[in-house]
């Protein structure tokens, strides 16, 4: 069992129940588990020793919503001036060109960015399975996560309601229900590890009310609960979605999902912008989770999640960067800062403070994933998942007054000094350990160029050009 000692830190910000901090403190871990935090620890040797003088230690951040495959389709000019539905219609044409090697390299890029911004656990929602391509695409994301060393919570997504059936996506990126459910069982049985310190858990995640059939929703909920795994989907992201559900099903989105088993403490939704007060109360009563994705919500003009009402109602709220095609980034520290700023704008001085948003991105996100017994805070008995920033850097000068708020408010580079997952160092001196970042970046850009080239050839649309109209 490997051991880790972090000593003489400028501060250790724990985010435990009392929000304890340890100026000048040390941390010792054996294997994945933290053994002790504090002063004068009876440990002076370890397999890995980090002298953290002048540095601050924080619990690893937890990303509750992502689409890692989208890292190859960010900053596409033709998709920039769109709302959600038009944005999806544009990008479906590119995503239908995905190959297994694209999924792997895209996931590696996104995970690398997350690790370098202090994220130690990420979920992912993979739902795009082009016709004629291997169905085992989520396996490529898992391979990338295992190689880079992040704690991973992928969800096997799906789309079964294609355009021919009245759904939004083209039929070419949808699968039939039997194929979806069979592969979901395969992924759970092969990969899901319910151990407290697991590095890999699996969830079940039909994409959205406008891209899956009612039968698939019901069957997916039953399958997930038969295996004891969690459930995830997009919900209440836009007013278009609300109109779709009322027009097609005669129900608001949450009513529709609840009717088919999608409510409870094993469910978390992405976005949750357009819930009314009664629905927020129901979400809190059932202890549902919400992945708050402020950057994506602003970019797609979707709206602002009613965070204060959610927290007051007891809804579990975590933070998510969302897919890079609607964020153009996979940076958890930057997402935390943006969340803080947007709610200062909308809610004024009563909005949660910077330290509160650090808690949402750590403890809150752990609760959303049902993993608060092992991750989210630095405490003896929990996982040694953490990041360290060097407070002597220029971008922190003149700001060393509140260490808990520091990484949320300052440091525009948003790159941490060190990231540790389960006691293993995966980022050192701001760089990924054991990864040729330049080579990875070149491979990803080549894959992205090929995707846009193939989509342009197929559709005769120049995706590199700026869009002059919102209709396809």
GIDA-V186445 format. One line per field, one symbol per residue. ss: DSSP state (a for helix, b for strand, c for the rest). A space follows every 50 residues. Layout:
ss=???
This chain:
ss=ccbbbbbcccbbbcccccccbccccbbbbbccbbbbbbcccccccccbbb bcccbbbbbcbbbccccaaaaaccccaaaccccaaaaaaaaaaaacccca aaaaaaaaaaaaaaaaccbbbbbbbbccccccccccaaaaaaaaaaaacc bbbbbbbbccccaaacccccaaacccaaaaaaaaaaaaaaaccccccccb bbbbbbcccccccaaaaaaaaaaaaaacccbbbbbcccaaaaaaaaaaac ccaaaaaaacccccccbbbbbcccccaaaaaaaaacccbbbbcaaaaaac ccccccaaaaaaaccbbbbccccccccccccaaaaaaaaaaaaaaaaaaa cccaaaaaaaaaaaaaaaccccccccccccccbccbbbbbcccaaacccc ccaaaaaaaccccccccbbbbccbbbbbccbbccccaaaaaaaaaaaaaa aaaaaaaaaccccccccccccc
